[in-house]
């Protein structure tokens, strides 16, 4: 029976049909790792752990000579004790994250939760400690990485119980997170970053000063990116309840320009603080986001 291609397996259209977070994360991550394994070790029957590009000075006993002969490029095997990290997922559960466009497979929050579940499963597979922080107007979940806090089962159970609501208190959430991460960690922030463009850089800089590494993923609905509507509509801010009625055709170009400015500012603040930045639409395949996390993780060694 042919296996499901990753383009389908890791699509939100497929994953949203699985209600159990553990099952969907297991399905997505093991499919991804199988694909990576085959691309690196085609024809090999060995169990995949992790590979990284060989650099001068690496112990030659970890060099995969068969892979070198097959691909013409040197890769070193990386084992559990060499790769352990503390990974904290910070998830925006404010009301704006509940938006789901007519053609979108899921809301922004559901997409972010799918990604969070997959990242947690992937981190555990790599031997990392995993934690989860979920916030809206207040903290919904505080599970720091470590034996007494996080763990895959607790993280996935917490995701099941979280719902988007309230105004995003980004700054207050980051302050609480920073107080619970005394040691160096890899932070993954999942948010639409609305109403935070003036403070984002300062918050990221604080985490960088504390020795943490950050990966920021901005999640938006395709409607927000393009404003595809044709008729006159009444727009309601989900967090402030402010209303604006307008004919979309009259404001579309100005809106798109402002949206692009917003994206550029967010990206620039990430770059200025040496934070990796990713932009994702809720219809995007999760594969490239998970691969980006693996790449970031590898770069820390």
Secondary structure, DSSP 8 states (H G I E B T S, - for coil): -----HHHHTSHHHHTT---HHHHHHHHHHHHHHHHHHHHSTT--S----EEE--TTS-GGGB-HHHHHHHSS-EEE--HHHH--EEEEEEE-SGGGG---TT-SS-HHHHHHHHHHHHHHHHHHTT-EEEEEEESSSEEEEE-SSTTT--HHHHHHHHHH----S---HHHHHHHHHHT--S--EEEEEE--TT-TTTHHHHHHHHHHTT-EEEEEEEE-HHHHH----SEEEEE-TTT--EEEEEHHHHHHHHHHHHHHHHHHHHHHHHHTT-EEEEEETTS-SHHHHHHHHHHHHHT-
